Amino acid sequence: MRQSYLKNAALLTGADIVLRLAGMGLRIWLANALGGEGMGLYQLVLAVYSLFVTLATSGVSVAATRLMAEELSRSRAEARGMLVRLLGAALLLGSAALAAQFGLAVLAAKWWLGDVRATGALRVSAFGMPWMAVSAVLRGFFIARRRVSPNVVSQLAEQTVRIGAIWFALSRGAALDVGGKCTAVLAATALSEAVSCGMMALFYRQEAVSAFGAGPARRPADPAKRLWEILWPVEGGRCLASALHTAENMLVPACLTVYLLAAGGRSAAVAQYGNLKGMALPLLTFPFGLLGSLSVLLMPEITQAHIRGEKKRLSALLDRMLRLTGYFSALAGAVFWVWGGPLADLLYGENGAEAGFYLTVLGPAMPLMYLESMVDGAMKGMGEQKAVFRYSLWDAVLRIAGVMLLLPRFGMRGFLFVILLSSVYTCLANTGRLLRVSGVRPAVWRWLGAPVLAAAVSAGAGMVFREMLAAWSAGELPLRLAALAAGGGGMGLVGAAAAWPLGLGEEVRAILGAEKAGKSARKMKSSGHSGGKRV
């Protein structure tokens, strides 16, 4: 079981990194193909699109994983019956999301987004909703079966089809306006969702007999009640949070337009919004994918320690999670602070200057952003979903208030302040709650102080490297790539060397020691020398 778990964790982490790399490459290409205004319109469409995606998938995804795990441990015939009902609920929710988004496309484009060019993209993307909902149920089924390979393969195929379809559509539609290009991109997304669903159905067909046997489906106990008890709180909570997030994304260009009335108005506002949301923020969040293995491996262990009341083990796990996250995020923030400008110039060309400024400003806030995300997962593992939702709800309200008050007066500088303030609030609120629930004492030096000190040393070295490589940074593409690789790599080595005596070495030795002990135990067990006692 342990070996299977580690294998699944490694597979998920590797697939997540590949998908993030492919998604980042696609986003960079889109940024250059659509431009700042096009990326802004694309992000606005995604803001509305994500609301209906939440309606179609969030509840059935959670319900499928939980209910299928319960039924598969009881009766295979009833498990088959539960899956049938889950698929029916998915089709109902997916069709409702399709009808709602398609029917409201004109209204949403004109009055919510303030740009009628978004109408076509909203309409065509709606056709992916039923496919996404069915895929969510089938993915939950495979997770309950502890099989991750079908999910990984289907997601890789989905991304491949999406990238290929977008490239084909935009290369053939070079004469399209911004709205037409966004419509082509979202049409490719709907197509990729259909392909992914088809692959999941094929995997299910191969798995059905071994999962359920050859007998007919049988009605499980109280299926509607059990399904509804999961659907309504999950759907309600996530849809409310998504609606507030969508409202914020619609308000940002509108409030920026007020500030930029004399400097381009709506067009300039959408371009600035696209440079931040579509170019800078995806780069800032990209390194978080490398923490996926830490999250996948630690979260179940945290849940188990919490359930069993193992306070010392829980404290050690949380300390390790916060410590390693602090070192990684502080170093990543230092790299963006030093090299954000040259990186954005290299990736986004003429749009790079503004995106690079955002990277430089937000880079130092990465430890707060990453710690908040890891703490969020740990709190959910400890059953603190209500607290997480409450804090995220307050955060959304405060962000909307900040957008409405600050953006008309200060423009994008006001929005950057809102983002920084939001990161401070959510990090402190979630971490404070986690420490209270777990009984872990705060260790600010271990989790933030030492990582920030190591990052500061790395940033100082990075400034020296940047001066030394200035000629390369201003040269041709190969030299610019070499400068970024050498400068970033050098900062990483200096940061690791500075962090090693501050606690990073202790954590690495502990992890390697645990892995070595685990291998020795498995070797003894396989040789028949485990002593006959199971702990």
N, C-alpha and C positions, 0 to 999 in steps of 0.2 A: 504494500500500500504506500509506504513512504517513498519507494523508488518511483512508483507511478505518479505520485504527487509532484516530486521534483522534476520528472520528465515533462509533465503537463505544464508546470510553472516555467520551465526553460523554453518549451515550445511557444507558450503564450508570449513570453518576453521577447523571444526572437522575432515572432510574427509582428508584435507591436512595434518593434524598432523598424522592421522592413516597411510596414504600413505607414509609419510616421515619415520615414525618409521619402517614400513614394508620394505621400500627400504633400510634404513640404516642397518637393521638386515640382509637383503639379501647381501648387500655389504660386511659386516663384515664376513659373512659365505664364500662368494666368495674369499675374501682376504686370508682366511686360506686354502681354497680348491685349489686356483690357485697359491698362493705364490706371491712374489714381481714381478718376471718376468712375470708371467701369468697376473697379474693385469695391468702391463705395456702394454702388448700386447692388452689386452682387452680395455684399455683406448685409445690406438692408433686406434683400429678398430672403437671405438665410435666417434673419431674425424672425420673420413671420413664419417661414417654412419650419423652423425648429419648434415653434409652438404647436403646430399640427402634428409634427413627428412625435412630440411628447404625448399628445392625445392618442395617437395610433399605437404606440409601442410600449410606453413606460409601464403601465399597469400589467399588461399581459406578459411582458418579459419577466417581471418579478413573480407573478402568479405561476407561470409555467415552470420555472425553476423549483419553486417551493412545493407546489402541488404534485408535480411529477415525481419529485424525490420521495414525497410521502406515499404516493400510490404504488410506486415501483417496489417499495419495501413491504407492501401488504399483499396486493393481488395484481397479477399481470393483466387479467381481463378488465378489472376496474381501472387500471392505469391507462389502458387503451381507450376506455370510455371517457376518462378525464381529458385525454389528449384531444379527442374529437370535440368536446365542449370548449376546450381552450382555443382550438382552431376556429370554431364558430364565432367565439367572442372576438378573436383577432380580425376575422373578416368583417364583422360588424363594426368594430372600432375603426379599422382601416378604411372601410367604405364611407363611414361617417366623416372621417377626416378628409377624405378625397372630396366628398360633396361639399363640405364646409369651405375648404380652401378654394376649390374651383369656383363655387358660387360667390365667395367674398373677394375674389381676386381683384375685380375692378374697384370695389369699395376700399380694399386694403391699399392698393397701389395709389389711388387718388387722395384718400383722406388720412390713412395711417402713415404711409411712406412719403407722401407728397410728390410722387413721381410716377406718372402713368406708364412709363416705359417698363415698369416692373410687372405689368399685367400678364404678359405672355409667359414670363418665367414662373410666376406663381401658378398659373393654370397648368402648365406642362409638368411641373414638379409634383403636382397633386396626384398624378397617376402612379407614383411610386409608393403611395401610402399603404394600400392593401398588401403589396409584396413585402414591405418592411414589417408589417404586423405579423404576417404568417412566419416570416423568417425569425422574428423575435421568439415566437412560441417554439419553433423547432430548435433554435439555439438553446433555449431553456431545457428542452428535452435532453439534448446531448450533454449539457452540463450536469443534469441530474444523473445521467448515465456515466459521468466522469470520463467523457470522451471529448477532447478539445480539437482533435484533428479535423473533423468536418467543419467546425466553425472557422478554424484558421484557413483551410483551403478555400472555403466559400468567400471569406473576406478578401483573400488575396486575389481570387478571380474577379470579385466585384471591383476592386481597385484597378485591376488591369483593364477590364472592359471600360470602366469610367474614363481612365486616362486615354485609352485608344479612341473612344467615341468623341471625347472632347477635342482631341487633336485633329481628328478627321473633320469634325463639324467646323472648327474655327479655321482650319487651313483651307477648306472649301468656301467658307463664308467670310472671307477677308473684307468684303464690301459691306458687311452688316454694320448697323449702328450699335451703340452700347447696349440698348435694350435687346436687340436681336442676338447679340453675342451672349448675353446673360441667359436668354431663353435657350440657346443651343447648349450651354453648359448644364443647365438644370434638366434639360431633356436627356442628356447623356447620363446624368445621375439617376433619373427614373429608370432608364434602360438597364443600368448596372444593378439596381435593386431587383429588377425582375430576373436577371440572370442569376444573381446570388440566391434568390428564393428557389429557382429551379434546381440549382445544385443541392441546396439543403433538402429539397424533396427527394432527389435521387439518393442522397445519403440515408435519408430516413427509410426509403423503400428497402435498402439493403439491411438496415438495422431492425426493422419492425418485427421480424419473426423471432430473432434472438431476444428482443426486449419484451415482447408480449406473448410469444407463442403463436400457434396457428388457430387458436380459438376465437370466437366472436367477442366483441366488446360488451362489457356489462356496466350498467349504470353505477357509479360510485355513490357513496353516502353524501347526501346534501351537497351536490356539486355547485348549484347556483349560489347557495348561501356562502360556501367557503370561497368561491371565486369572487363574489361581491365584497366579502370582508377584506380581501386583499386589494381589489381594484379601486374601490372608492377612496381609501386614504392615500394610496400611491398616486392614482390619477389626479385626485384633487390637489394634493400637495405639490406635485411636480408641475401640473398645469398652471397653478397659481404662481409658482416661482418662475416658470417659463414666460407667463404673461407679463410679469413685472420686468423681466429681462428684455422682452420684446419692446415693452413701453420705453425702457431706457434707450434702447438702440434706435427707436423712432424719434425720440426727443433730441438726441445728440445732434444730428444734422439740422433739425429745425432750429435749435438754439444757436448752433454755430452760424446759421444763415443770418440770424439777427446781428451777430457780431461782425459778420463779413459783408454787410450790405454794400459797403463802398469798395469791396475788393473781390468781386466775383459772385457774391450772393450764394445761391443754392448750389451752383456747380462747384465753386471752390470749397464749400462746406462738405459736400459729398466726397470730393477728392481727399480732403484732409482726413475725413472719417475712414476712407478706404486705406490711406497710408498707415493709419494707426491699427485699425482692426484687421485689415487684410494682409498687411505686410510686416509691421513691427511685432505685434502681439504673438502671431504664430511662431516667430523666431524665438521669442522669450520663453514660450511654453514648450518648445520642441525638446530641449534637454530633459524635461521631466519624464519623457518616455524611458530614459535610461534608469530611472528609479523604479521602473515597473517590476523588476525582479525583486527588489527589496519589499515593495508593497505586496506582491503576490505571495512571497514566502513568509512575511511577518504577520500579515493581517489574520490568517487563520490561527496562527499561534497565539496572537493576542486575544482572540475570541475564546480559544480553549482555556487559556490561563485565567481569563476573567470568569468564565462559567465555573471552573473548578475552585475558584477562590485562592489561586496560587499567587499571592501578592508579591513575593520576591521575584518570581519569574516574570510576572506582568511588569513590574517596575524595571527590570533589566531589559525587557523587550522594548518598552516605550523609550527608555533612555537611549538604547542603540538606534532606534528609528529616528529620534529627534537629533541625535548627534551626527549620524551619517548624512541625514538630509541637510543639516546645517552646513557641514563641510562642502558637500556637493553644490548646494545652491549658492553659497557665498562665493565659491570659486567661479561658477558659471556667471554670476552677476558681475564679478570683476572683469571677466573676459569681455562681456558685452559692454561694460563701461569704457574699456580701453579700445576695443576693436569693433564696436557697434557701427560706427560711421563708415569705416572702410568696408565692412561686411555688407552693409546695406547698399553702398555705392556699387559694389561688385555684383550683387544679386539683382538690384532693381534699376540700375542705370540712372536716368534722369529723375526718377522718383526717390532715389536713395537718400538724398540729403535730409529730407524731412523724416523718413523712416529711421535713419541713423540717429537723428536727434532724439526721437522717442526711445530708442534702444539705450542711449546714453543716460537719459533721465530715469527710466524705469529699471535699468540693470541693477542698481543697488537695492531695489525693493524685492529682488528675486528670493532671498531667504524667507521673507514673510509670505510670499505667494506660495512657495513650495512647502514650507512648514504647514501652512493652513490646509493645503491639499492632503498632505499625509495625515495630519491630525483628523481631518474630516473622515478619512477611511477608517482610522482607528476607533473613532467614536461610534461609527456605524457598526463596527465589529463588536463593540461593547453594548449595543442596544440603545444608543443615545440618538436615534434618528430624529426624535421630536426636537431635541435641543439643536441639532444641526439645522433642521428646517426653520426653527424659530430664529436662529442667528442669521441664516441666509435671507429670511424674509425681512428682518430689520435692516440688513445690509442693502437689500434691493430698494427699500423705501428711502434710506438715507442717500443712496446713489442717485435716485431720481430727483430728490430734493436738491442735491448738490448740482446736478446737471441743470435744473431749471434756474437756480440762483446764480451760479458762477459762469456758465458758458456764455450767456448773452453779454456779460460784462468783460470776461477775461479770455474767451475763446478756448482754444485747445489747451492753453496753460491751465485753465480752470478744470478741464476734464482730466488732465494728468494729475492734478491735485486730488480730485475725487477718487481716482484709481489708487493713489498712494494711501489716502485716508481709509479707503475700503479695505485695503490689504492689512493695515494696522489693526482695524477693528475686528475683522474676521479672524485674524491670527490670534489676537489676544483673547477674544471671546471663546473660540473653540479650544484653544490650548488651556485656558483657565478652567473650563468645564471638564476637560479630559483629566487634568491633574486632580481636581476635586473628586471626581468619580473614582479614579484609580488609587488615590491616596499617595501619589508620587510627589515628592518634594521638588519645587522648581530648582533648576540648575542652569541659570542663565549663562554662566561662563562656559559650561560644557556644551550647551546647545547653540549659543549664538556668539558669545564673547571670543572664544578660541577660534571658531571658524572665521569670524570677521577679521580677527588679527591676521590669520594666515592669508585671507583674501587680500588684505591691505598690503602685505608684503608682496604677494603675487601681482597686485595692481601696480606697485612701484616698479617691479621688474618689467611689467608689461609696457609701461611708459618708456623705459629705457630701450626695450626691444623695438617699440614703434619708431623711436627716433633713429635707431640703427638701421631699420628696414624701410625708412621713408622713401628711398629711391626706388625700391622694389614696389612699394604700395602705389607709386605714381606711374609704374611702367605698364607693360603689356599684360594681358590676362594671365599667362603662366607665372609671371613674376608676382602678380598680385595674389594669386592663389598660394604661391610659395611663402609670401610674406605673412598671410593669414595663418597658414599651417605652422610656420616656424614660430610666429609670435604667440599664437594660442597654445601650441604645444609647450613652448618654453615657459609660459605662465603656469600651465598645468604642472610641470615638473617643479617649478619654484614653489607653487602653492602646496603641493604634496610634501615637499621637503620641509616647509615651514609648519605644516599641520602635523607631521609625523610625531614630533616630540610633544605636541600639545594634546594628543589623545587619539589621532587617527591611527597611529601604529598599534596602540592598545586594542582598538576595535578590529583591525585587520587580523592581528594575531589571535584574537578570540574567535573570529569567524573561521579562520583556517584551522584552529585547534578543534573547534566543534565539528568541522567537516571531517578532519582526520579521525576523530573519535568515532564518528558515525560510520566511516568506512571500516574501521577496525571491528566495530560491533557487528556489521553486516557480514564481514569475512568470517568471524567466529561463529556466527549463526549458521552460515552456509556450510561450515566445516563440522557442525554438530557439537560445538563446545560452548554453547550459550548457557550451560548449567541447568537447563530444564525449567528455570523459573522465569515467568513473563512478568515484566514490570508495567 
